[in-house]
Amino acid sequence: MRRQQAPQSSGPLVGHVRKGRQYLSPLAATGVLEIGDWVRDDLPDLLWPVLTLAELGTSGAVRFIRWQAAVQSDLAECQVKRSFVADGLDGRFTSLDRLVLEIPEARDSIKARAAEYGLLPDSVAAVLASYPERPAAWLIDRELVAPSQAVVDLLCRAMLEILKDGHREAIVKCLYIWSAVQAGTFSSDATTIELLKPYPNDLATRGRADTVVRASWGALRGMLLHNDPTYFDAAGKWARVFWGINSMITHCVRRRSVDQKRSGGESMPENTDPSPTPEDGAHLRQFAMDLMSSYVEALETAPARLYDQERQEVHSGLVARAAREVITALGAPDLWCMEHGAHVGRMLVEVRIYLQWMALQGPEIYRSYQEYGAGKAKLYSRIAEEIPIEQAGAGVKEAVEELDRLSHNHDVIDHRVVDTRDSFAGGKSLRAMAEECGLIDLYRRSYYMSSGVTHSEWWSVETHCMERCMNVLHRGHLIPSLSLSSGGNVQLASAWVDQLYALIRISLQILDTDKQAVTHAFSWLEEADE
């Protein structure tokens, strides 16, 4: 038997159990945790009591209990286990079908007693008649009809009440307990039994009892699935029909539509216009341009190593790439937010790690960096050449020629090596570089989250690009947002400039650029401070 690894003793995931490159919470590591969605999978099957409670209030629960007792009495002489009959009266459509399949005469008793106790008022029957392929279709004697607005309104109200009210949810989920109690087949520990005896009338214990009912309902569901993995297949099939029909009979509702109604019909503005440049951030773009100009001035006025120029080329190229990205972003305030500007912060961290890690290596690392890129240019040109002539546009030929030039390969002697490893450092990851040059905290705190946005990790897509549908009949699914993220975050834009300045200073220090040239190039900063 494989020994389970000990939980992490330090770091942000302390207490988690490592399994390969996954980190599991202690509960998830047990292997027995299964997250369910009762609204999606089970609520459609329990639609009858959900609707009835919405129409009749708490008296509906009392009527269901009496209905259970009457049907059990009607079927007392049947040659089946009392527990089977009790299970069939737990409020589920599929349970009714299972019961009638075994005891055909149960159908008449179920319908007659439901009518006797008023559990199928016209409003509820009208809702049920709106859905095709519903289990226990025999429960009502109505033709399938398109839902009216009154039907939709009742359905929405019933769904909203069961979702917002934990006590109402517990009442519906307690039907199986009450049925088992009346059949004499319910068993539990003494504490639970004492708690449920006065339920739901004892207000002092009702909250605790609600919790116990909901928990035991989930435990029962898990046990039934464990004993028979197909037990809820019919309920799942019906749930798919139910939610699918809801998407056809009602439209998605956006939050701004709800807010518009609440505000008396006034239209709610969308955030789609370009963000104006904030006054306190208007100077940032020019400031970044001046920093870059001073960097170039310092390099060009200081003595240069022209025999082995790769180090200065790589430094100045990476810093220029970072500065150009920052300057461009600062010209568009819409980008001054996490969603649209994450790539800027990510790139600044990446360039800093590259420069500081390469500074710890031998001088040949700079040529390796350049040759790795040249090999990639050769690979890209070959890929572009694979495009069929009939599909290639006018720009493909030019792109191939430019990539060939950037590969620095000989026209006759094909000497350029193509390295497809993950990085120029023999495949070493950026994280490993960060660890080796003492920037792992910067990597974890700045690069991680920005990468999540850049690579469209779901948490980022959900928070930036999606909104919750406000139509309760749509199960709260996510729909694309029509509003753009608010830009103009001066604090974020200022942080980019600060990082750019730090990058410039680090580069000049690593290059050991003449101090007098650096001081002269950046003298305007001291004058500005004065």
Secondary structure, 3 states (H helix, E strand, C coil): CCCCCCECCCCCCCCCEEECCEEECHHHHCCCCCCCCHHHHCCHHHHHHHHHHHHHCCHHHHHHHHHHHHHHHHCCCCCCCHHHHHHCCCCCHHHHHHHHHHCCCHHHHHHHHHHHCCCCCHHHHHHHCCCCCCCCHHHCCCCCCCCCHHHHHHHHHHHHHHHHCHHHHHHHHCHHHHHHHHHCCCCCCHHHHHHHCCCCCCHHHHHHHHHHHHHHHHHHHHHHHHHCCCCCHHHHHHHHHHHHHHHHHCCCCCHHHHHHHHCCCCCCCCCCCCCCCCHHHCCHHHHHHHHHHHHHHHHHHCCCCCCCCHHHHHHHHHHHHHHHHHHHHHCCHHHCCHHHHHHHHHHHHHHHHHHHHHCCCCCHHHHHHHHHHHHHHHHHHHHHHCCCCCCCCHHHHHHHHHHHHHCCCCCCCCCCCCCCCCCCCCCCCHHHHHHHCCCHHHHHHHHHHHHHHHCCCHHHHHHHHEEECCCHHHCCCEEECCCCCCCCCHHHHHHHHHHHHHHHHHHHHHCCCCHHHHHHHCHHHHHHHC
